[in-house]
Amino acid sequence: PGAAALLDPANKDVDWAAMRSVDAMRPLATEAVKDRPAFYDDGSGCQVKDGDAVPKPCTSGDTTADRTVVIVGDSKIAQWQPAISAIGKSEGFKVVQFTKSACSFTDVDLDRKNNTDCRAWGRAVLADVIKLKPDLVIASHRQGKALPQGATERSQETQDAMVGGLVSYWRTLTRAGIPVVALLDNPAPSDQPVYECVAQNPKNLDRCSFDRDRGVAASGAPAARQAAGEVPGASVADLTPTICPDGRRCAVVIGNVLVY
């Protein structure tokens, strides 16, 4: 319904970010935290948790297809799994998922809490993907910065360190003949979670919209875009114009659908 609203000619002049209220919304803001891919709660282990560095490949889409697409990363690629799986079913490709909470697929330390698990997991995933030799890898991540070599404090994280880690893995894949698409992180709200704001302001939804450029800058997108530019065989998929169709501001409800 949200995408359909964007495609409806009757809505061509609608400024969704200025919308103050809607007659209906799904999911309800109070239920938003429950609206997530089934593999988070079904006991499958497809979303590898903290403390576990062993990859858990999970297959969806057209599981009988010869063509294979790998999706890899943290919850930011996990959020797209249901859509990519549905496209796989309709277009005839298998989807193999490698996801781990809070772990970007990058050959660099993220922070002191996660760096051992994440980096070990990522290296194991890289080896598994090369053996699998899929037709395409789609990667996405939330964090825009990582720790330079020898750094241990989060305050020392830089975008260049993250870019270097992404380039390392992506270049290894493309040199093995596996193309990579960086599915850019969605613009990040800068204040409280959007669903909380919407629950508090059901008649003033425009208070919950946020600056698009600031949202992009606060996301993992700039690092991914820079890394893709440094790796022949890597490209970018940017859904920001669809997620934030109004230009300057990112709307929180489009076509009666809660965006965030």
C-alpha positions, 0 to 999 in steps of 0.5 A: 500500500505504501509503494502503491500510494507513491505510484498513484497519479492522484498522489503526485502532488502529495507532500507526505512529510507534511501530513498531519494525520491519517485515518488508518495506519499499519502497523500501529505505532504501538505494534511497530516493534513486533513488525519484523522478519519471521526469522527473528522469532521462529527459532531458526537461528538465521539472525546470528546473535552476540557471542556466536561467530558461526555463520548460519546460511538460510535459504528462501525465495525460489529454493529450486532455482539455479540462480542464487543471490546472497544477502549479507550484513546486519539487521539492515539487510535483514529488514529487506529479506522478506521483500527480496525473498518474495522477488526471488520467488516471482523472478526465479532465484534462490536467496541465501541469507547470512545475517548477524545482529549489529555486525556489518560485513566488513574486515575491520573492528567495529567496537570493543563489544562486538569486534571479535564476534563480528570480524570472525563471523564476517571472515567465515561468511566470506569463505562460505560465499566464495565456495557458494559462488552466487550470481550476486551478493547484496550487502547492507549495514547500519554503522558508518564508522569503524575502528582504525587499526590499533584503536579501541575506543568508540570515539576513535571510529572513522568512516575511512576505517569502515570503508577500508573494511568494506573494500577488503571483502567486496574486492575479494568477492569481485575478484572471485567473479562475484558482483556486489551490490551495496543496498544503501542504509535508509536515512536515519532519524536523528532523535527518538525512534519514529514509532514512539514519536508517532504514538505520541503525536497521532494528530501531528505526524509532521512533527516526526518527519526529519531532515533527509540529508542529515538522515543520510549523513547519520546512516551507513550509506556514505561509507557504503557508497564510497566503498562501492566507488573503490571496487570494480564490479561493485554497484549501489542500490539507493532506495532513499528517493522511495523511502523519502520521496518529498526531497528535503524531509523524510515522511513517517507515514506514506499511504497509511503505512508506517515507514519506520 
